[in-house]
Amino acid sequence: MGEIFAWRKRNFWSIINSIRLVATRLCVKAHCGKLIMQIDLDVYDRKILALLQEDASLSSAQIAEQVGLSQSPCWRRIQRLKDEGVIRRQVALLDRKKIGLNTQIFAEVRIPRH
């Protein structure tokens, strides 16, 4: 059962990441929802973003090799994506079981409208 859930979860996020990266333009929005800039993403940018979404610890050399660029242009693209706010931050994904969080709870809360 756990293996099926893990496969579905991986497959789900793979599909979501593909959908996110299909568009040739990415709109970066402020918290208020207003469009603040529009960024053109080419095929290399989308490949870089897909790799970083899977493993943000990859070095620019590793990314460059997988994308088909040399290291310097790849590094500059990553820096540009960071500077333009496309890459907001890099985070660590923790293994819940290894840190003692064995239970996962999903909750739905409904409140009446006033």
The first five atom37 places (N, CA, C, CB, O) and aatype in JSON, in Angstrom:
{
  "aatype": [12, 7, 6, 9, 13, 0, 17, 1, 11, 1, 2, 13, 17, 15, 9, 9, 2, 15, 9, 1, 10, 19, 0, 16, 1, 10, 4, 19, 11, 0, 8, 4, 7, 11, 10, 9, 12, 5, 9, 3, 10, 3, 19, 18, 3, 1, 11, 9, 10, 0, 10, 10, 5, 6, 3, 0, 15, 10, 15, 15, 0, 5, 9, 0, 6, 5, 19, 7, 10, 15, 5, 15, 14, 4, 17, 1, 1, 9, 5, 1, 10, 11, 3, 6, 7, 19, 9, 1, 1, 5, 19, 0, 10, 10, 3, 1, 11, 11, 9, 7, 10, 2, 16, 5, 9, 13, 0, 6, 19, 1, 9, 14, 1, 8],
  "atom_mask": [
    [1, 1, 1, 1, 1],
    [1, 1, 1, 0, 1],
    [1, 1, 1, 1, 1],
    [1, 1, 1, 1, 1],
    [1, 1, 1, 1, 1],
    [1, 1, 1, 1, 1],
    [1, 1, 1, 1, 1],
    [1, 1, 1, 1, 1],
    [1, 1, 1, 1, 1],
    [1, 1, 1, 1, 1],
    [1, 1, 1, 1, 1],
    [1, 1, 1, 1, 1],
    [1, 1, 1, 1, 1],
    [1, 1, 1, 1, 1],
    [1, 1, 1, 1, 1],
    [1, 1, 1, 1, 1],
    [1, 1, 1, 1, 1],
    [1, 1, 1, 1, 1],
    [1, 1, 1, 1, 1],
    [1, 1, 1, 1, 1],
    [1, 1, 1, 1, 1],
    [1, 1, 1, 1, 1],
    [1, 1, 1, 1, 1],
    [1, 1, 1, 1, 1],
    [1, 1, 1, 1, 1],
    [1, 1, 1, 1, 1],
    [1, 1, 1, 1, 1],
    [1, 1, 1, 1, 1],
    [1, 1, 1, 1, 1],
    [1, 1, 1, 1, 1],
    [1, 1, 1, 1, 1],
    [1, 1, 1, 1, 1],
    [1, 1, 1, 0, 1],
    [1, 1, 1, 1, 1],
    [1, 1, 1, 1, 1],
    [1, 1, 1, 1, 1],
    [1, 1, 1, 1, 1],
    [1, 1, 1, 1, 1],
    [1, 1, 1, 1, 1],
    [1, 1, 1, 1, 1],
    [1, 1, 1, 1, 1],
    [1, 1, 1, 1, 1],
    [1, 1, 1, 1, 1],
    [1, 1, 1, 1, 1],
    [1, 1, 1, 1, 1],
    [1, 1, 1, 1, 1],
    [1, 1, 1, 1, 1],
    [1, 1, 1, 1, 1],
    [1, 1, 1, 1, 1],
    [1, 1, 1, 1, 1],
    [1, 1, 1, 1, 1],
    [1, 1, 1, 1, 1],
    [1, 1, 1, 1, 1],
    [1, 1, 1, 1, 1],
    [1, 1, 1, 1, 1],
    [1, 1, 1, 1, 1],
    [1, 1, 1, 1, 1],
    [1, 1, 1, 1, 1],
    [1, 1, 1, 1, 1],
    [1, 1, 1, 1, 1],
    [1, 1, 1, 1, 1],
    [1, 1, 1, 1, 1],
    [1, 1, 1, 1, 1],
    [1, 1, 1, 1, 1],
    [1, 1, 1, 1, 1],
    [1, 1, 1, 1, 1],
    [1, 1, 1, 1, 1],
    [1, 1, 1, 0, 1],
    [1, 1, 1, 1, 1],
    [1, 1, 1, 1, 1],
    [1, 1, 1, 1, 1],
    [1, 1, 1, 1, 1],
    [1, 1, 1, 1, 1],
    [1, 1, 1, 1, 1],
    [1, 1, 1, 1, 1],
    [1, 1, 1, 1, 1],
    [1, 1, 1, 1, 1],
    [1, 1, 1, 1, 1],
    [1, 1, 1, 1, 1],
    [1, 1, 1, 1, 1],
    [1, 1, 1, 1, 1],
    [1, 1, 1, 1, 1],
    [1, 1, 1, 1, 1],
    [1, 1, 1, 1, 1],
    [1, 1, 1, 0, 1],
    [1, 1, 1, 1, 1],
    [1, 1, 1, 1, 1],
    [1, 1, 1, 1, 1],
    [1, 1, 1, 1, 1],
    [1, 1, 1, 1, 1],
    [1, 1, 1, 1, 1],
    [1, 1, 1, 1, 1],
    [1, 1, 1, 1, 1],
    [1, 1, 1, 1, 1],
    [1, 1, 1, 1, 1],
    [1, 1, 1, 1, 1],
    [1, 1, 1, 1, 1],
    [1, 1, 1, 1, 1],
    [1, 1, 1, 1, 1],
    [1, 1, 1, 0, 1],
    [1, 1, 1, 1, 1],
    [1, 1, 1, 1, 1],
    [1, 1, 1, 1, 1],
    [1, 1, 1, 1, 1],
    [1, 1, 1, 1, 1],
    [1, 1, 1, 1, 1],
    [1, 1, 1, 1, 1],
    [1, 1, 1, 1, 1],
    [1, 1, 1, 1, 1],
    [1, 1, 1, 1, 1],
    [1, 1, 1, 1, 1],
    [1, 1, 1, 1, 1],
    [1, 1, 1, 1, 1],
    [1, 1, 1, 1, 1]
  ],
  "atom_positions": [
    [[0.83, -1.19, 0.0], [0.0, 0.0, 0.0], [0.87, 1.25, 0.0], [-0.94, 0.0, 1.21], [0.61, 2.2, -0.74]],
    [[1.91, 1.25, 0.85], [2.81, 2.4, 0.93], [3.53, 2.67, -0.38], [0.0, 0.0, 0.0], [3.74, 3.82, -0.76]],
    [[3.91, 1.59, -1.07], [4.61, 1.74, -2.34], [3.7, 2.36, -3.39], [5.12, 0.39, -2.83], [4.15, 3.2, -4.17]],
    [[2.44, 1.97, -3.41], [1.48, 2.54, -4.37], [1.29, 4.02, -4.09], [0.12, 1.79, -4.3], [1.28, 4.83, -5.01]],
    [[1.14, 4.37, -2.8], [0.96, 5.77, -2.44], [2.19, 6.59, -2.84], [0.7, 5.91, -0.93], [2.06, 7.7, -3.38]],
    [[3.39, 6.05, -2.58], [4.62, 6.76, -2.93], [4.71, 6.96, -4.44], [5.86, 5.99, -2.42], [5.1, 8.03, -4.89]],
    [[4.35, 5.93, -5.23], [4.38, 6.05, -6.68], [3.39, 7.11, -7.14], [4.07, 4.71, -7.35], [3.72, 7.95, -7.99]],
    [[2.18, 7.08, -6.59], [1.17, 8.07, -6.99], [1.61, 9.48, -6.63], [-0.17, 7.75, -6.32], [1.42, 10.41, -7.42]],
    [[2.2, 9.64, -5.46], [2.67, 10.95, -5.03], [3.77, 11.46, -5.96], [3.18, 10.89, -3.58], [3.75, 12.61, -6.39]],
    [[4.75, 10.58, -6.29], [5.82, 10.96, -7.2], [5.26, 11.31, -8.57], [6.85, 9.82, -7.33], [5.64, 12.31, -9.17]],
    [[4.35, 10.48, -9.06], [3.75, 10.71, -10.36], [2.96, 12.01, -10.37], [2.85, 9.53, -10.74], [3.03, 12.77, -11.34]],
    [[2.21, 12.28, -9.32], [1.42, 13.5, -9.2], [2.33, 14.73, -9.31], [0.64, 13.53, -7.87], [2.06, 15.64, -10.08]],
    [[3.43, 14.74, -8.52], [4.31, 15.91, -8.54], [5.05, 16.02, -9.86], [5.31, 15.85, -7.38], [5.36, 17.13, -10.3]],
    [[5.34, 14.92, -10.49], [5.97, 14.96, -11.8], [5.05, 15.63, -12.81], [6.34, 13.55, -12.27], [5.49, 16.45, -13.61]],
    [[3.78, 15.28, -12.77], [2.79, 15.89, -13.67], [2.64, 17.37, -13.36], [1.43, 15.18, -13.55], [2.61, 18.19, -14.28]],
    [[2.54, 17.72, -12.07], [2.4, 19.12, -11.68], [3.6, 19.93, -12.16], [2.25, 19.25, -10.16], [3.42, 21.02, -12.71]],
    [[4.81, 19.42, -11.97], [6.01, 20.13, -12.42], [6.02, 20.29, -13.93], [7.27, 19.4, -11.96], [6.44, 21.33, -14.44]],
    [[5.57, 19.28, -14.66], [5.5, 19.38, -16.11], [4.52, 20.46, -16.53], [5.1, 18.05, -16.73], [4.8, 21.24, -17.44]],
    [[3.38, 20.52, -15.86], [2.38, 21.53, -16.18], [2.94, 22.92, -15.9], [1.09, 21.3, -15.38], [2.74, 23.85, -16.69]],
    [[3.64, 23.07, -14.77], [4.21, 24.36, -14.41], [5.2, 24.84, -15.46], [4.89, 24.28, -13.06], [5.31, 26.04, -15.71]],
    [[5.93, 23.91, -16.06], [7.02, 24.29, -16.95], [6.66, 24.27, -18.43], [8.17, 23.4, -16.71], [7.52, 24.53, -19.27]],
    [[5.43, 23.95, -18.75], [5.02, 23.89, -20.16], [4.97, 25.27, -20.78], [3.67, 23.21, -20.28], [5.39, 25.45, -21.93]],
    [[4.47, 26.23, -20.05], [4.31, 27.58, -20.6], [5.67, 28.19, -20.92], [3.53, 28.48, -19.61], [6.66, 27.91, -20.25]],
    [[5.7, 29.02, -21.94], [6.95, 29.67, -22.31], [7.15, 30.96, -21.54], [6.98, 29.95, -23.8], [8.24, 31.54, -21.57]],
    [[6.15, 31.41, -20.85], [6.26, 32.63, -20.05], [5.83, 32.31, -18.63], [5.42, 33.78, -20.64], [4.92, 31.51, -18.4]],
    [[6.48, 32.94, -17.71], [6.14, 32.76, -16.3], [5.8, 34.12, -15.72], [7.32, 32.09, -15.51], [6.58, 35.06, -15.83]],
    [[4.65, 34.22, -15.12], [4.24, 35.47, -14.5], [4.57, 35.4, -13.01], [2.72, 35.75, -14.72], [4.09, 34.52, -12.3]],
    [[5.38, 36.33, -12.57], [5.72, 36.39, -11.16], [4.79, 37.4, -10.52], [7.23, 36.77, -10.94], [4.75, 38.57, -10.92]],
    [[4.05, 36.96, -9.52], [3.06, 37.82, -8.91], [3.45, 38.19, -7.49], [1.69, 37.16, -8.92], [4.05, 37.38, -6.77]],
    [[3.11, 39.39, -7.1], [3.34, 39.83, -5.73], [2.28, 39.21, -4.84], [3.32, 41.39, -5.63], [1.35, 38.57, -5.34]],
    [[2.42, 39.39, -3.54], [1.47, 38.8, -2.6], [0.05, 39.31, -2.84], [1.89, 39.08, -1.17], [-0.92, 38.59, -2.59]],
    [[-0.08, 40.54, -3.31], [-1.42, 41.09, -3.53], [-2.06, 40.55, -4.8], [-1.35, 42.61, -3.58], [-3.23, 40.82, -5.06]],
    [[-1.3, 39.81, -5.59], [-1.86, 39.2, -6.79], [-1.68, 40.02, -8.04], [0.0, 0.0, 0.0], [-2.11, 39.6, -9.12]],
    [[-1.04, 41.19, -7.94], [-0.82, 42.03, -9.12], [0.42, 41.54, -9.86], [-0.67, 43.52, -8.71], [1.4, 41.1, -9.25]],
    [[0.35, 41.62, -11.17], [1.48, 41.21, -12.0], [2.6, 42.23, -11.82], [1.06, 41.09, -13.49], [2.4, 43.41, -12.06]],
    [[3.78, 41.78, -11.39], [4.88, 42.72, -11.22], [5.92, 42.6, -12.33], [5.53, 42.5, -9.88], [6.61, 43.58, -12.61]],
    [[6.04, 41.47, -12.96], [6.93, 41.33, -14.1], [6.6, 40.04, -14.84], [8.42, 41.36, -13.66], [6.03, 39.1, -14.28]],
    [[6.97, 40.03, -16.09], [6.78, 38.82, -16.88], [8.15, 38.39, -17.37], [5.79, 39.06, -18.08], [8.9, 39.19, -17.92]],
    [[8.47, 37.13, -17.18], [9.8, 36.63, -17.48], [9.7, 35.6, -18.59], [10.46, 36.02, -16.22], [8.9, 34.67, -18.53]],
    [[10.54, 35.77, -19.61], [10.59, 34.78, -20.69], [11.5, 33.63, -20.27], [11.09, 35.42, -22.01], [12.63, 33.84, -19.85]],
    [[10.98, 32.43, -20.39], [11.76, 31.23, -20.07], [11.95, 30.42, -21.33], [11.06, 30.38, -18.97], [10.99, 30.09, -22.02]],
    [[13.19, 30.11, -21.65], [13.43, 29.25, -22.8], [13.54, 27.79, -22.33], [14.72, 29.68, -23.56], [13.33, 27.48, -21.16]],
    [[13.87, 26.93, -23.26], [13.92, 25.5, -22.97], [14.97, 25.19, -21.9], [14.22, 24.71, -24.25], [14.74, 24.32, -21.05]],
    [[16.1, 25.87, -21.92], [17.14, 25.63, -20.92], [16.68, 26.06, -19.53], [18.43, 26.38, -21.3], [16.9, 25.35, -18.55]],
    [[16.04, 27.24, -19.45], [15.52, 27.7, -18.15], [14.54, 26.69, -17.57], [14.85, 29.08, -18.3], [14.59, 26.38, -16.38]],
    [[13.64, 26.19, -18.41], [12.64, 25.24, -17.93], [13.29, 23.93, -17.46], [11.61, 24.95, -19.03], [12.87, 23.35, -16.46]],
    [[14.31, 23.47, -18.2], [15.01, 22.25, -17.78], [15.74, 22.47, -16.46], [16.01, 21.81, -18.87], [15.72, 21.6, -15.59]],
    [[16.38, 23.62, -16.31], [17.08, 23.95, -15.06], [16.09, 23.97, -13.91], [17.8, 25.31, -15.17], [16.36, 23.39, -12.85]],
    [[14.96, 24.62, -14.1], [13.95, 24.69, -13.04], [13.42, 23.3, -12.68], [12.8, 25.6, -13.46], [13.2, 23.01, -11.5]],
    [[13.21, 22.47, -13.68], [12.71, 21.11, -13.4], [13.72, 20.33, -12.57], [12.41, 20.36, -14.73], [13.34, 19.63, -11.63]],
    [[14.99, 20.44, -12.91], [16.03, 19.73, -12.14], [16.12, 20.26, -10.72], [17.39, 19.86, -12.84], [16.24, 19.48, -9.78]],
    [[16.07, 21.57, -10.56], [16.17, 22.16, -9.22], [14.95, 21.82, -8.37], [16.33, 23.67, -9.32], [15.07, 21.7, -7.15]],
    [[13.79, 21.68, -8.99], [12.61, 21.3, -8.22], [12.73, 19.86, -7.72], [11.34, 21.45, -9.07], [12.2, 19.53, -6.66]],
    [[13.42, 19.02, -8.45], [13.62, 17.64, -8.03], [14.71, 17.53, -6.97], [13.96, 16.76, -9.23], [14.58, 16.78, -6.01]],
    [[15.81, 18.3, -7.16], [16.94, 18.23, -6.22], [17.68, 19.56, -6.24], [17.9, 17.05, -6.57], [18.52, 19.79, -7.11]],
    [[17.39, 20.42, -5.29], [17.99, 21.75, -5.23], [19.45, 21.72, -4.8], [17.21, 22.63, -4.28], [20.13, 22.75, -4.85]],
    [[19.95, 20.56, -4.38], [21.35, 20.48, -3.95], [22.3, 20.2, -5.11], [21.49, 19.39, -2.9], [23.52, 20.13, -4.9]],
    [[21.79, 20.04, -6.31], [22.65, 19.8, -7.47], [23.57, 21.0, -7.69], [21.81, 19.52, -8.73], [23.14, 22.15, -7.54]],
    [[24.81, 20.74, -8.05], [25.74, 21.82, -8.37], [25.44, 22.35, -9.77], [27.22, 21.34, -8.26], [24.78, 21.68, -10.56]],
    [[25.95, 23.55, -10.07], [25.72, 24.09, -11.4], [26.4, 23.22, -12.45], [26.24, 25.54, -11.49], [25.92, 23.15, -13.59]],
    [[27.5, 22.57, -12.11], [28.18, 21.67, -13.05], [27.3, 20.46, -13.37], [29.53, 21.2, -12.48], [27.21, 20.05, -14.53]],
    [[26.67, 19.89, -12.35], [25.78, 18.74, -12.57], [24.57, 19.15, -13.41], [25.31, 18.15, -11.22], [24.17, 18.42, -14.31]],
    [[24.01, 20.3, -13.11], [22.85, 20.79, -13.86], [23.26, 21.05, -15.3], [22.27, 22.07, -13.22], [22.55, 20.66, -16.24]],
    [[24.4, 21.72, -15.49], [24.88, 22.04, -16.83], [25.04, 20.79, -17.68], [26.21, 22.8, -16.76], [24.66, 20.77, -18.85]],
    [[25.59, 19.75, -17.08], [25.79, 18.49, -17.81], [24.46, 17.89, -18.26], [26.55, 17.49, -16.93], [24.35, 17.41, -19.38]],
    [[23.47, 17.92, -17.38], [22.17, 17.32, -17.71], [21.36, 18.17, -18.69], [21.37, 17.1, -16.44], [20.55, 17.64, -19.45]],
    [[21.59, 19.48, -18.67], [20.82, 20.4, -19.52], [21.46, 20.55, -20.89], [20.7, 21.77, -18.85], [20.78, 20.82, -21.88]],
    [[22.78, 20.37, -20.96], [23.47, 20.51, -22.24], [24.11, 21.88, -22.42], [0.0, 0.0, 0.0], [24.27, 22.34, -23.55]],
    [[24.47, 22.53, -21.32], [25.17, 23.81, -21.36], [26.52, 23.65, -20.68], [24.33, 24.93, -20.67], [26.75, 22.66, -19.98]],
    [[27.41, 24.62, -20.9], [28.63, 24.62, -20.1], [28.31, 25.22, -18.74], [29.78, 25.41, -20.81], [27.25, 25.8, -18.54]],
    [[29.24, 25.08, -17.79], [28.95, 25.44, -16.41], [28.69, 26.94, -16.22], [30.1, 25.02, -15.53], [27.76, 27.31, -15.5]],
    [[29.48, 27.8, -16.85], [29.32, 29.25, -16.63], [27.96, 29.77, -17.1], [30.41, 30.0, -17.36], [27.29, 30.46, -16.32]],
    [[27.52, 29.48, -18.33], [26.2, 29.95, -18.73], [25.08, 29.38, -17.87], [25.94, 29.59, -20.17], [24.08, 30.06, -17.6]],
    [[25.24, 28.14, -17.43], [24.22, 27.52, -16.57], [24.17, 28.26, -15.23], [24.53, 26.02, -16.35], [23.08, 28.57, -14.75]],
    [[25.33, 28.54, -14.64], [25.39, 29.26, -13.37], [24.75, 30.64, -13.51], [26.86, 29.4, -12.89], [24.0, 31.08, -12.64]],
    [[25.06, 31.34, -14.64], [24.48, 32.68, -14.86], [22.96, 32.61, -14.98], [25.08, 33.32, -16.13], [22.26, 33.49, -14.49]],
    [[22.46, 31.59, -15.63], [21.0, 31.43, -15.75], [20.37, 31.21, -14.38], [20.67, 30.25, -16.68], [19.34, 31.8, -14.07]],
    [[20.99, 30.37, -13.56], [20.46, 30.12, -12.21], [20.46, 31.41, -11.4], [21.28, 29.03, -11.49], [19.49, 31.72, -10.71]],
    [[21.55, 32.18, -11.49], [21.62, 33.45, -10.77], [20.55, 34.42, -11.26], [23.02, 34.09, -10.93], [19.92, 35.11, -10.45]],
    [[20.33, 34.47, -12.58], [19.3, 35.36, -13.13], [17.92, 34.95, -12.62], [19.32, 35.34, -14.67], [17.12, 35.8, -12.25]],
    [[17.65, 33.65, -12.6], [16.36, 33.16, -12.1], [16.18, 33.5, -10.62], [16.25, 31.64, -12.31], [15.06, 33.78, -10.19]],
    [[17.26, 33.47, -9.86], [17.19, 33.88, -8.45], [16.97, 35.39, -8.34], [18.48, 33.48, -7.7], [16.11, 35.84, -7.57]],
    [[17.74, 36.16, -9.11], [17.63, 37.62, -9.05], [16.25, 38.11, -9.47], [18.69, 38.26, -9.95], [15.74, 39.09, -8.92]],
    [[15.64, 37.43, -10.43], [14.32, 37.83, -10.92], [13.18, 37.28, -10.06], [14.14, 37.38, -12.35], [12.01, 37.56, -10.33]],
    [[13.52, 36.49, -9.05], [12.5, 36.0, -8.13], [11.8, 34.73, -8.57], [0.0, 0.0, 0.0], [10.84, 34.3, -7.93]],
    [[12.25, 34.13, -9.66], [11.64, 32.87, -10.1], [11.99, 31.78, -9.09], [12.13, 32.48, -11.54], [11.13, 31.0, -8.68]],
    [[13.26, 31.72, -8.71], [13.69, 30.82, -7.64], [13.7, 31.66, -6.37], [15.12, 30.17, -7.93], [14.57, 32.51, -6.18]],
    [[12.74, 31.42, -5.5], [12.61, 32.23, -4.29], [13.52, 31.75, -3.17], [11.18, 32.23, -3.81], [14.1, 32.56, -2.45]],
    [[13.65, 30.43, -3.02], [14.49, 29.89, -1.96], [14.7, 28.4, -2.21], [13.86, 30.12, -0.56], [14.02, 27.79, -3.04]],
    [[15.64, 27.83, -1.48], [15.89, 26.4, -1.54], [15.62, 25.84, -0.15], [17.36, 26.08, -2.02], [16.03, 26.43, 0.85]],
    [[14.94, 24.71, -0.1], [14.54, 24.15, 1.19], [15.0, 22.69, 1.29], [13.01, 24.24, 1.37], [15.31, 22.05, 0.29]],
    [[15.03, 22.2, 2.52], [15.35, 20.8, 2.77], [14.06, 20.04, 3.03], [16.34, 20.65, 3.97], [13.22, 20.49, 3.81]],
    [[13.89, 18.9, 2.39], [12.75, 18.03, 2.63], [13.18, 16.97, 3.63], [12.22, 17.38, 1.3], [14.12, 16.22, 3.4]],
    [[12.48, 16.91, 4.74], [12.85, 16.01, 5.82], [12.11, 14.68, 5.71], [12.55, 16.66, 7.17], [11.0, 14.61, 5.2]],
    [[12.75, 13.64, 6.19], [12.11, 12.33, 6.29], [11.4, 12.28, 7.63], [13.16, 11.16, 6.14], [12.04, 12.19, 8.68]],
    [[10.07, 12.34, 7.6], [9.26, 12.4, 8.82], [9.56, 11.25, 9.77], [7.78, 12.39, 8.47], [9.67, 11.45, 10.98]],
    [[9.68, 10.06, 9.24], [9.87, 8.88, 10.08], [11.21, 8.9, 10.82], [9.77, 7.61, 9.24], [11.3, 8.45, 11.96]],
    [[12.23, 9.42, 10.17], [13.56, 9.44, 10.79], [13.66, 10.45, 11.93], [14.62, 9.74, 9.75], [14.55, 10.35, 12.77]],
    [[12.76, 11.43, 11.94], [12.79, 12.4, 13.05], [11.64, 12.18, 14.02], [12.74, 13.83, 12.49], [11.36, 13.03, 14.87]],
    [[10.97, 11.03, 13.89], [9.96, 10.64, 14.88], [8.56, 11.14, 14.61], [0.0, 0.0, 0.0], [7.7, 11.07, 15.49]],
    [[8.3, 11.64, 13.43], [6.94, 12.09, 13.08], [6.29, 11.0, 12.23], [6.97, 13.46, 12.31], [6.25, 11.11, 11.0]],
    [[5.77, 9.98, 12.88], [5.25, 8.8, 12.18], [3.8, 8.95, 11.73], [5.37, 7.61, 13.06], [3.34, 8.15, 10.92]],
    [[3.09, 9.93, 12.23], [1.69, 10.09, 11.89], [1.51, 11.31, 11.01], [0.83, 10.22, 13.17], [2.05, 12.38, 11.27]],
    [[0.74, 11.13, 9.95], [0.42, 12.25, 9.07], [-1.09, 12.45, 9.12], [0.91, 11.99, 7.61], [-1.85, 11.49, 8.96]],
    [[-1.52, 13.66, 9.35], [-2.94, 13.96, 9.52], [-3.37, 14.96, 8.47], [-3.24, 14.49, 10.94], [-2.71, 15.98, 8.25]],
    [[-4.49, 14.67, 7.83], [-5.12, 15.61, 6.91], [-6.42, 16.07, 7.57], [-5.38, 14.97, 5.5], [-7.21, 15.24, 8.02]],
    [[-6.63, 17.35, 7.62], [-7.83, 17.87, 8.27], [-8.52, 18.85, 7.34], [-7.49, 18.55, 9.62], [-7.87, 19.59, 6.6]],
    [[-9.83, 18.85, 7.39], [-10.62, 19.81, 6.63], [-11.42, 20.61, 7.64], [-11.56, 19.09, 5.58], [-12.09, 20.06, 8.51]],
    [[-11.34, 21.92, 7.51], [-12.04, 22.8, 8.43], [-13.04, 23.62, 7.62], [-11.05, 23.74, 9.21], [-12.69, 24.23, 6.61]],
    [[-14.28, 23.61, 8.07], [-15.32, 24.42, 7.42], [-15.83, 25.43, 8.43], [-16.49, 23.53, 6.88], [-16.13, 25.1, 9.58]],
    [[-15.92, 26.66, 7.98], [-16.47, 27.69, 8.85], [-17.58, 28.41, 8.09], [-15.36, 28.7, 9.31], [-17.5, 28.57, 6.88]],
    [[-18.6, 28.83, 8.8], [-19.7, 29.51, 8.12], [-19.29, 30.92, 7.68], [-20.94, 29.59, 9.03], [-18.46, 31.56, 8.33]],
    [[-19.86, 31.36, 6.59], [-19.62, 32.74, 6.15], [-20.45, 33.68, 6.98], [-19.95, 32.91, 4.64], [-21.57, 33.35, 7.38]],
    [[-19.92, 34.83, 7.24], [-20.66, 35.83, 8.03], [-21.26, 36.87, 7.13], [-19.76, 36.49, 9.06], [-21.91, 37.8, 7.61]]
  ]
}
